[in-house]
Amino acid sequence: MTYVLILLVTIYLGTAGGPAMHEFYSKAACEDAGLAAKKAFEDTGKATLVAWKCVPKGG
């Protein structure tokens, strides 16, 4: 499960925080990625919800 968490965080940061990605993703797309990541964290349980709070939001 830790691997999945790391993968999701990496995808989220790559989408919302990667400088090169801003050319390809609008703010709305970044927010959608954040919401998808949040839902995935929620689906994996309470421990990952704690991790979600540590992830920068809004890109």
HTML snippet that shows the backbone in 3Dmol.js (N, CA, C, O; Angstrom):
<script src="https://3Dmol.org/build/3Dmol-min.js"></script>
<div id="view" style="width:600px;height:400px;position:relative"></div>
<script>
const pdb = `
ATOM      1  N   MET A   1       0.824  -1.208   0.000  1.00  0.00           N
ATOM      2  CA  MET A   1       0.000   0.000   0.000  1.00  0.00           C
ATOM      3  C   MET A   1       0.863   1.266   0.000  1.00  0.00           C
ATOM      4  O   MET A   1       0.482   2.283  -0.579  1.00  0.00           O
ATOM      5  N   THR A   2       2.015   1.196   0.645  1.00  0.00           N
ATOM      6  CA  THR A   2       2.920   2.342   0.658  1.00  0.00           C
ATOM      7  C   THR A   2       3.342   2.715  -0.752  1.00  0.00           C
ATOM      8  O   THR A   2       3.425   3.895  -1.092  1.00  0.00           O
ATOM      9  N   TYR A   3       3.609   1.702  -1.577  1.00  0.00           N
ATOM     10  CA  TYR A   3       4.002   1.954  -2.965  1.00  0.00           C
ATOM     11  C   TYR A   3       2.911   2.717  -3.712  1.00  0.00           C
ATOM     12  O   TYR A   3       3.201   3.650  -4.461  1.00  0.00           O
ATOM     13  N   VAL A   4       1.657   2.318  -3.505  1.00  0.00           N
ATOM     14  CA  VAL A   4       0.536   2.982  -4.164  1.00  0.00           C
ATOM     15  C   VAL A   4       0.449   4.437  -3.714  1.00  0.00           C
ATOM     16  O   VAL A   4       0.225   5.330  -4.530  1.00  0.00           O
ATOM     17  N   LEU A   5       0.625   4.672  -2.428  1.00  0.00           N
ATOM     18  CA  LEU A   5       0.578   6.029  -1.884  1.00  0.00           C
ATOM     19  C   LEU A   5       1.653   6.907  -2.518  1.00  0.00           C
ATOM     20  O   LEU A   5       1.379   8.029  -2.944  1.00  0.00           O
ATOM     21  N   ILE A   6       2.872   6.390  -2.576  1.00  0.00           N
ATOM     22  CA  ILE A   6       3.976   7.134  -3.180  1.00  0.00           C
ATOM     23  C   ILE A   6       3.680   7.425  -4.649  1.00  0.00           C
ATOM     24  O   ILE A   6       3.930   8.528  -5.135  1.00  0.00           O
ATOM     25  N   LEU A   7       3.148   6.429  -5.349  1.00  0.00           N
ATOM     26  CA  LEU A   7       2.818   6.602  -6.762  1.00  0.00           C
ATOM     27  C   LEU A   7       1.781   7.708  -6.949  1.00  0.00           C
ATOM     28  O   LEU A   7       1.927   8.555  -7.829  1.00  0.00           O
ATOM     29  N   LEU A   8       0.730   7.699  -6.120  1.00  0.00           N
ATOM     30  CA  LEU A   8      -0.307   8.719  -6.228  1.00  0.00           C
ATOM     31  C   LEU A   8       0.236  10.110  -5.936  1.00  0.00           C
ATOM     32  O   LEU A   8      -0.095  11.070  -6.631  1.00  0.00           O
ATOM     33  N   VAL A   9       1.063  10.214  -4.915  1.00  0.00           N
ATOM     34  CA  VAL A   9       1.658  11.515  -4.586  1.00  0.00           C
ATOM     35  C   VAL A   9       2.535  12.003  -5.724  1.00  0.00           C
ATOM     36  O   VAL A   9       2.520  13.184  -6.071  1.00  0.00           O
ATOM     37  N   THR A  10       3.303  11.083  -6.306  1.00  0.00           N
ATOM     38  CA  THR A  10       4.171  11.441  -7.426  1.00  0.00           C
ATOM     39  C   THR A  10       3.358  11.931  -8.619  1.00  0.00           C
ATOM     40  O   THR A  10       3.708  12.929  -9.249  1.00  0.00           O
ATOM     41  N   ILE A  11       2.278  11.228  -8.923  1.00  0.00           N
ATOM     42  CA  ILE A  11       1.407  11.637 -10.026  1.00  0.00           C
ATOM     43  C   ILE A  11       0.787  13.000  -9.738  1.00  0.00           C
ATOM     44  O   ILE A  11       0.746  13.871 -10.607  1.00  0.00           O
ATOM     45  N   TYR A  12       0.307  13.174  -8.511  1.00  0.00           N
ATOM     46  CA  TYR A  12      -0.332  14.440  -8.158  1.00  0.00           C
ATOM     47  C   TYR A  12       0.652  15.602  -8.261  1.00  0.00           C
ATOM     48  O   TYR A  12       0.340  16.630  -8.861  1.00  0.00           O
ATOM     49  N   LEU A  13       1.819  15.442  -7.686  1.00  0.00           N
ATOM     50  CA  LEU A  13       2.803  16.522  -7.718  1.00  0.00           C
ATOM     51  C   LEU A  13       3.287  16.784  -9.139  1.00  0.00           C
ATOM     52  O   LEU A  13       3.543  17.928  -9.514  1.00  0.00           O
ATOM     53  N   GLY A  14       3.409  15.717  -9.926  1.00  0.00           N
ATOM     54  CA  GLY A  14       3.822  15.882 -11.313  1.00  0.00           C
ATOM     55  C   GLY A  14       2.801  16.646 -12.131  1.00  0.00           C
ATOM     56  O   GLY A  14       3.155  17.370 -13.062  1.00  0.00           O
ATOM     57  N   THR A  15       1.527  16.484 -11.780  1.00  0.00           N
ATOM     58  CA  THR A  15       0.456  17.153 -12.505  1.00  0.00           C
ATOM     59  C   THR A  15       0.269  18.585 -12.024  1.00  0.00           C
ATOM     60  O   THR A  15       0.166  19.509 -12.832  1.00  0.00           O
ATOM     61  N   ALA A  16       0.225  18.766 -10.714  1.00  0.00           N
ATOM     62  CA  ALA A  16      -0.121  20.071 -10.165  1.00  0.00           C
ATOM     63  C   ALA A  16       1.101  20.930  -9.867  1.00  0.00           C
ATOM     64  O   ALA A  16       0.997  22.156  -9.818  1.00  0.00           O
ATOM     65  N   GLY A  17       2.244  20.310  -9.669  1.00  0.00           N
ATOM     66  CA  GLY A  17       3.414  21.050  -9.233  1.00  0.00           C
ATOM     67  C   GLY A  17       4.573  21.076 -10.202  1.00  0.00           C
ATOM     68  O   GLY A  17       5.522  21.834 -10.000  1.00  0.00           O
ATOM     69  N   GLY A  18       4.526  20.267 -11.250  1.00  0.00           N
ATOM     70  CA  GLY A  18       5.647  20.214 -12.178  1.00  0.00           C
ATOM     71  C   GLY A  18       5.654  21.418 -13.104  1.00  0.00           C
ATOM     72  O   GLY A  18       4.669  21.661 -13.801  1.00  0.00           O
ATOM     73  N   PRO A  19       6.737  22.174 -13.126  1.00  0.00           N
ATOM     74  CA  PRO A  19       6.780  23.392 -13.948  1.00  0.00           C
ATOM     75  C   PRO A  19       6.454  23.137 -15.413  1.00  0.00           C
ATOM     76  O   PRO A  19       5.722  23.918 -16.021  1.00  0.00           O
ATOM     77  N   ALA A  20       6.977  22.070 -15.989  1.00  0.00           N
ATOM     78  CA  ALA A  20       6.733  21.778 -17.397  1.00  0.00           C
ATOM     79  C   ALA A  20       5.275  21.421 -17.649  1.00  0.00           C
ATOM     80  O   ALA A  20       4.751  21.648 -18.740  1.00  0.00           O
ATOM     81  N   MET A  21       4.623  20.862 -16.633  1.00  0.00           N
ATOM     82  CA  MET A  21       3.255  20.399 -16.806  1.00  0.00           C
ATOM     83  C   MET A  21       2.263  21.552 -16.911  1.00  0.00           C
ATOM     84  O   MET A  21       1.173  21.380 -17.456  1.00  0.00           O
ATOM     85  N   HIS A  22       2.626  22.718 -16.396  1.00  0.00           N
ATOM     86  CA  HIS A  22       1.694  23.839 -16.423  1.00  0.00           C
ATOM     87  C   HIS A  22       1.330  24.251 -17.853  1.00  0.00           C
ATOM     88  O   HIS A  22       0.284  24.857 -18.081  1.00  0.00           O
ATOM     89  N   GLU A  23       2.186  23.924 -18.798  1.00  0.00           N
ATOM     90  CA  GLU A  23       1.874  24.221 -20.188  1.00  0.00           C
ATOM     91  C   GLU A  23       0.749  23.344 -20.724  1.00  0.00           C
ATOM     92  O   GLU A  23       0.059  23.720 -21.671  1.00  0.00           O
ATOM     93  N   PHE A  24       0.568  22.189 -20.125  1.00  0.00           N
ATOM     94  CA  PHE A  24      -0.371  21.200 -20.658  1.00  0.00           C
ATOM     95  C   PHE A  24      -1.651  21.060 -19.832  1.00  0.00           C
ATOM     96  O   PHE A  24      -2.668  20.569 -20.321  1.00  0.00           O
ATOM     97  N   TYR A  25      -1.585  21.496 -18.580  1.00  0.00           N
ATOM     98  CA  TYR A  25      -2.739  21.330 -17.702  1.00  0.00           C
ATOM     99  C   TYR A  25      -3.245  22.685 -17.231  1.00  0.00           C
ATOM    100  O   TYR A  25      -2.482  23.503 -16.718  1.00  0.00           O
ATOM    101  N   SER A  26      -4.527  22.909 -17.409  1.00  0.00           N
ATOM    102  CA  SER A  26      -5.148  24.117 -16.868  1.00  0.00           C
ATOM    103  C   SER A  26      -5.302  23.966 -15.357  1.00  0.00           C
ATOM    104  O   SER A  26      -5.101  22.886 -14.801  1.00  0.00           O
ATOM    105  N   LYS A  27      -5.660  25.064 -14.712  1.00  0.00           N
ATOM    106  CA  LYS A  27      -5.892  25.007 -13.264  1.00  0.00           C
ATOM    107  C   LYS A  27      -6.979  23.986 -12.930  1.00  0.00           C
ATOM    108  O   LYS A  27      -6.864  23.249 -11.951  1.00  0.00           O
ATOM    109  N   ALA A  28      -8.036  23.946 -13.748  1.00  0.00           N
ATOM    110  CA  ALA A  28      -9.119  23.002 -13.505  1.00  0.00           C
ATOM    111  C   ALA A  28      -8.615  21.563 -13.564  1.00  0.00           C
ATOM    112  O   ALA A  28      -9.013  20.730 -12.749  1.00  0.00           O
ATOM    113  N   ALA A  29      -7.744  21.271 -14.524  1.00  0.00           N
ATOM    114  CA  ALA A  29      -7.204  19.923 -14.643  1.00  0.00           C
ATOM    115  C   ALA A  29      -6.363  19.576 -13.420  1.00  0.00           C
ATOM    116  O   ALA A  29      -6.400  18.448 -12.929  1.00  0.00           O
ATOM    117  N   CYS A  30      -5.608  20.553 -12.938  1.00  0.00           N
ATOM    118  CA  CYS A  30      -4.813  20.317 -11.734  1.00  0.00           C
ATOM    119  C   CYS A  30      -5.718  20.033 -10.543  1.00  0.00           C
ATOM    120  O   CYS A  30      -5.433  19.150  -9.733  1.00  0.00           O
ATOM    121  N   GLU A  31      -6.807  20.785 -10.443  1.00  0.00           N
ATOM    122  CA  GLU A  31      -7.738  20.563  -9.340  1.00  0.00           C
ATOM    123  C   GLU A  31      -8.379  19.183  -9.457  1.00  0.00           C
ATOM    124  O   GLU A  31      -8.555  18.491  -8.454  1.00  0.00           O
ATOM    125  N   ASP A  32      -8.730  18.781 -10.680  1.00  0.00           N
ATOM    126  CA  ASP A  32      -9.303  17.447 -10.884  1.00  0.00           C
ATOM    127  C   ASP A  32      -8.325  16.365 -10.440  1.00  0.00           C
ATOM    128  O   ASP A  32      -8.721  15.380  -9.818  1.00  0.00           O
ATOM    129  N   ALA A  33      -7.056  16.553 -10.761  1.00  0.00           N
ATOM    130  CA  ALA A  33      -6.038  15.587 -10.349  1.00  0.00           C
ATOM    131  C   ALA A  33      -5.949  15.528  -8.826  1.00  0.00           C
ATOM    132  O   ALA A  33      -5.821  14.453  -8.239  1.00  0.00           O
ATOM    133  N   GLY A  34      -6.018  16.692  -8.204  1.00  0.00           N
ATOM    134  CA  GLY A  34      -5.976  16.739  -6.746  1.00  0.00           C
ATOM    135  C   GLY A  34      -7.171  16.029  -6.129  1.00  0.00           C
ATOM    136  O   GLY A  34      -7.022  15.297  -5.150  1.00  0.00           O
ATOM    137  N   LEU A  35      -8.348  16.237  -6.690  1.00  0.00           N
ATOM    138  CA  LEU A  35      -9.546  15.583  -6.186  1.00  0.00           C
ATOM    139  C   LEU A  35      -9.470  14.072  -6.388  1.00  0.00           C
ATOM    140  O   LEU A  35      -9.867  13.305  -5.511  1.00  0.00           O
ATOM    141  N   ALA A  36      -8.966  13.650  -7.531  1.00  0.00           N
ATOM    142  CA  ALA A  36      -8.809  12.222  -7.798  1.00  0.00           C
ATOM    143  C   ALA A  36      -7.835  11.594  -6.809  1.00  0.00           C
ATOM    144  O   ALA A  36      -8.065  10.497  -6.300  1.00  0.00           O
ATOM    145  N   ALA A  37      -6.737  12.313  -6.544  1.00  0.00           N
ATOM    146  CA  ALA A  37      -5.761  11.819  -5.582  1.00  0.00           C
ATOM    147  C   ALA A  37      -6.384  11.745  -4.193  1.00  0.00           C
ATOM    148  O   ALA A  37      -6.173  10.778  -3.462  1.00  0.00           O
ATOM    149  N   LYS A  38      -7.151  12.769  -3.836  1.00  0.00           N
ATOM    150  CA  LYS A  38      -7.796  12.786  -2.520  1.00  0.00           C
ATOM    151  C   LYS A  38      -8.756  11.608  -2.378  1.00  0.00           C
ATOM    152  O   LYS A  38      -8.771  10.938  -1.345  1.00  0.00           O
ATOM    153  N   LYS A  39      -9.547  11.359  -3.399  1.00  0.00           N
ATOM    154  CA  LYS A  39     -10.487  10.237  -3.353  1.00  0.00           C
ATOM    155  C   LYS A  39      -9.742   8.905  -3.211  1.00  0.00           C
ATOM    156  O   LYS A  39     -10.144   8.034  -2.440  1.00  0.00           O
ATOM    157  N   ALA A  40      -8.658   8.767  -3.966  1.00  0.00           N
ATOM    158  CA  ALA A  40      -7.877   7.536  -3.881  1.00  0.00           C
ATOM    159  C   ALA A  40      -7.309   7.349  -2.481  1.00  0.00           C
ATOM    160  O   ALA A  40      -7.311   6.240  -1.946  1.00  0.00           O
ATOM    161  N   PHE A  41      -6.820   8.439  -1.886  1.00  0.00           N
ATOM    162  CA  PHE A  41      -6.318   8.361  -0.519  1.00  0.00           C
ATOM    163  C   PHE A  41      -7.425   7.944   0.436  1.00  0.00           C
ATOM    164  O   PHE A  41      -7.219   7.095   1.303  1.00  0.00           O
ATOM    165  N   GLU A  42      -8.604   8.544   0.275  1.00  0.00           N
ATOM    166  CA  GLU A  42      -9.729   8.200   1.147  1.00  0.00           C
ATOM    167  C   GLU A  42     -10.088   6.723   1.014  1.00  0.00           C
ATOM    168  O   GLU A  42     -10.404   6.059   2.001  1.00  0.00           O
ATOM    169  N   ASP A  43     -10.034   6.223  -0.212  1.00  0.00           N
ATOM    170  CA  ASP A  43     -10.394   4.835  -0.455  1.00  0.00           C
ATOM    171  C   ASP A  43      -9.411   3.855   0.187  1.00  0.00           C
ATOM    172  O   ASP A  43      -9.768   2.707   0.452  1.00  0.00           O
ATOM    173  N   THR A  44      -8.185   4.295   0.437  1.00  0.00           N
ATOM    174  CA  THR A  44      -7.206   3.379   1.015  1.00  0.00           C
ATOM    175  C   THR A  44      -7.183   3.410   2.536  1.00  0.00           C
ATOM    176  O   THR A  44      -6.497   2.599   3.158  1.00  0.00           O
ATOM    177  N   GLY A  45      -7.921   4.330   3.141  1.00  0.00           N
ATOM    178  CA  GLY A  45      -8.069   4.297   4.585  1.00  0.00           C
ATOM    179  C   GLY A  45      -7.492   5.486   5.322  1.00  0.00           C
ATOM    180  O   GLY A  45      -6.958   6.422   4.728  1.00  0.00           O
ATOM    181  N   LYS A  46      -7.618   5.417   6.641  1.00  0.00           N
ATOM    182  CA  LYS A  46      -7.327   6.551   7.511  1.00  0.00           C
ATOM    183  C   LYS A  46      -5.864   6.994   7.451  1.00  0.00           C
ATOM    184  O   LYS A  46      -5.591   8.194   7.479  1.00  0.00           O
ATOM    185  N   ALA A  47      -4.933   6.068   7.371  1.00  0.00           N
ATOM    186  CA  ALA A  47      -3.512   6.424   7.362  1.00  0.00           C
ATOM    187  C   ALA A  47      -3.173   7.314   6.164  1.00  0.00           C
ATOM    188  O   ALA A  47      -2.374   8.243   6.278  1.00  0.00           O
ATOM    189  N   THR A  48      -3.783   7.022   5.027  1.00  0.00           N
ATOM    190  CA  THR A  48      -3.489   7.820   3.845  1.00  0.00           C
ATOM    191  C   THR A  48      -4.200   9.167   3.885  1.00  0.00           C
ATOM    192  O   THR A  48      -3.757  10.107   3.225  1.00  0.00           O
ATOM    193  N   LEU A  49      -5.288   9.286   4.637  1.00  0.00           N
ATOM    194  CA  LEU A  49      -5.917  10.592   4.828  1.00  0.00           C
ATOM    195  C   LEU A  49      -4.972  11.535   5.551  1.00  0.00           C
ATOM    196  O   LEU A  49      -4.917  12.724   5.235  1.00  0.00           O
ATOM    197  N   VAL A  50      -4.237  11.019   6.508  1.00  0.00           N
ATOM    198  CA  VAL A  50      -3.238  11.830   7.202  1.00  0.00           C
ATOM    199  C   VAL A  50      -2.194  12.317   6.200  1.00  0.00           C
ATOM    200  O   VAL A  50      -1.799  13.482   6.228  1.00  0.00           O
ATOM    201  N   ALA A  51      -1.752  11.432   5.323  1.00  0.00           N
ATOM    202  CA  ALA A  51      -0.768  11.808   4.312  1.00  0.00           C
ATOM    203  C   ALA A  51      -1.333  12.870   3.371  1.00  0.00           C
ATOM    204  O   ALA A  51      -0.616  13.785   2.967  1.00  0.00           O
ATOM    205  N   TRP A  52      -2.611  12.753   3.021  1.00  0.00           N
ATOM    206  CA  TRP A  52      -3.239  13.720   2.119  1.00  0.00           C
ATOM    207  C   TRP A  52      -3.122  15.139   2.662  1.00  0.00           C
ATOM    208  O   TRP A  52      -2.901  16.080   1.900  1.00  0.00           O
ATOM    209  N   LYS A  53      -3.269  15.295   3.964  1.00  0.00           N
ATOM    210  CA  LYS A  53      -3.202  16.624   4.574  1.00  0.00           C
ATOM    211  C   LYS A  53      -1.827  17.262   4.399  1.00  0.00           C
ATOM    212  O   LYS A  53      -1.691  18.482   4.496  1.00  0.00           O
ATOM    213  N   CYS A  54      -0.813  16.448   4.144  1.00  0.00           N
ATOM    214  CA  CYS A  54       0.551  16.942   3.978  1.00  0.00           C
ATOM    215  C   CYS A  54       0.867  17.302   2.530  1.00  0.00           C
ATOM    216  O   CYS A  54       1.918  17.880   2.254  1.00  0.00           O
ATOM    217  N   VAL A  55      -0.030  16.968   1.605  1.00  0.00           N
ATOM    218  CA  VAL A  55       0.223  17.220   0.189  1.00  0.00           C
ATOM    219  C   VAL A  55      -0.215  18.635  -0.156  1.00  0.00           C
ATOM    220  O   VAL A  55      -1.342  19.018   0.156  1.00  0.00           O
ATOM    221  N   PRO A  56       0.653  19.423  -0.795  1.00  0.00           N
ATOM    222  CA  PRO A  56       0.255  20.768  -1.210  1.00  0.00           C
ATOM    223  C   PRO A  56      -0.933  20.725  -2.158  1.00  0.00           C
ATOM    224  O   PRO A  56      -1.007  19.852  -3.023  1.00  0.00           O
ATOM    225  N   LYS A  57      -1.853  21.652  -2.004  1.00  0.00           N
ATOM    226  CA  LYS A  57      -3.062  21.652  -2.820  1.00  0.00           C
ATOM    227  C   LYS A  57      -3.077  22.870  -3.731  1.00  0.00           C
ATOM    228  O   LYS A  57      -2.520  23.915  -3.395  1.00  0.00           O
ATOM    229  N   GLY A  58      -3.708  22.730  -4.866  1.00  0.00           N
ATOM    230  CA  GLY A  58      -3.988  23.861  -5.732  1.00  0.00           C
ATOM    231  C   GLY A  58      -2.920  24.169  -6.768  1.00  0.00           C
ATOM    232  O   GLY A  58      -3.170  24.923  -7.708  1.00  0.00           O
ATOM    233  N   GLY A  59      -1.728  23.594  -6.608  1.00  0.00           N
ATOM    234  CA  GLY A  59      -0.679  23.752  -7.594  1.00  0.00           C
ATOM    235  C   GLY A  59      -0.349  25.200  -7.923  1.00  0.00           C
ATOM    236  O   GLY A  59       0.526  25.461  -8.748  1.00  0.00           O
TER     237      GLY A  59
END
`;
const viewer = $3Dmol.createViewer("view");
viewer.addModel(pdb, "pdb");
viewer.setStyle({}, {cartoon: {color: "spectrum"}});
viewer.zoomTo();
viewer.render();
</script>
